[in-house]
Amino acid sequence: MNEFIRNEKGSAIVLITILLTVLVGMAAMVTDTGAVFLTRARLQNAVDAAALAALQDLPGDTAQAVATAANYAATDCPPDAEIDMPQILESDRAVFVSAHKTVHYGLARIIGFDSKTVAAQALARLEPITGVRGALPLGVMKDVWTPGQTVILKGGAQESIFYGWRGALALGGNGASNYEENLKNNYTEILRLDDLVDVEEGNMSGPTLTGTEYRLAGCPHTPACTLENYNTTCPRIGIIPVVEEVLLTDKKGEQTTSKKQVRICGFALFLLSDTEGNGSNGQLTGQFIQGIIQGEADPNGPDFGVYRARLVQ
């Protein structure tokens, strides 16, 4: 009888030991696995934010983009995380950021697991805008500009682009009042790559002056936006379609340029300047800038310096 009791006690001890091991394992799964999950999430959020922030410096200043990514990652990553050197890729239009951290286990050590290395990486890319709402009723002919270059956006009486067209577009309708409203408050419908848009006939000098003064006065920033410091949402910044001539074939089979329409081949950003000249000779100029806005985009779209920022990894 005593031997039976001793055997039962021995079996109970074995069962209790097994049960305790299982309980410790379950506790380790909850606490240590939770720590791994939280660390991975924090790392991922940090490298995502770092990559997106660095895009603000591209494509122009790669050294600053690397510094921005490194600073953001160092600030947001958990303590003791190791941050790899950020990489600028895809012709200076993408940023890759990665980091890792070793999570040391607590309870899991009892069952033979000491630590786990957690890693996260992010790739953020600038993608050229191919469709956008909020464009100005102006069109600039397809060209290659450098940041800061001054471009005539709406010419005066002596500055015809072709067939008397001076740069004004009839978006959503013709007429001076419609053009002025679009210049003041942007065209609300979406414009896309390859859209055909009507040109606005006539000089439109008065509406251009009124609409431009309205926008310049609406800049809420102090000091006002400049080439060195600007916000792409400011009224002083205009999204302007880049256009090209529409070729038509006449009855003789010869090609001529349409006098009524142009084709959108991209989008660009300009910092609006004060209008110059008087009366019919008044012109509007702007300085070409690069920036990030909201809109439809395609990584293979025509690149005129205005982009959408996107996390792709």
Sequence and secondary structure as in RCSB ss.txt:
>XXXX:A:sequence
MNEFIRNEKGSAIVLITILLTVLVGMAAMVTDTGAVFLTRARLQNAVDAAALAALQDLPGDTAQAVATAANYAAT
DCPPDAEIDMPQILESDRAVFVSAHKTVHYGLARIIGFDSKTVAAQALARLEPITGVRGALPLGVMKDVWTPGQT
VILKGGAQESIFYGWRGALALGGNGASNYEENLKNNYTEILRLDDLVDVEEGNMSGPTLTGTEYRLAGCPHTPAC
TLENYNTTCPRIGIIPVVEEVLLTDKKGEQTTSKKQVRICGFALFLLSDTEGNGSNGQLTGQFIQGIIQGEADPN
GPDFGVYRARLVQ
>XXXX:A:secstr
 HHHHHHHHHHHHHHHHHHHHHHHHHHHHHHHHHHHHHHHHHHHHHHHHHHHHHGGGTTT HHHHHHHHHHHHHH
HS TT EE   EEETTTTEEEEEEEEEEE SGGGGGT  EEEEEEEEEEEEEEEEEESSB SB EES    TT E
EEEE  TT  SBTTB SBEESSS SHHHHHHHHHH B S EETT EEEE  S  HHHHHHHHHHHHHT   SS  
 SSS  TTSTTEEEEEEEEEEEEE TTS EEEEEEEEEEEEEEEEEE   BSSGGG BEEEEEE EE SSEE TT
S  SSEEEEEE  
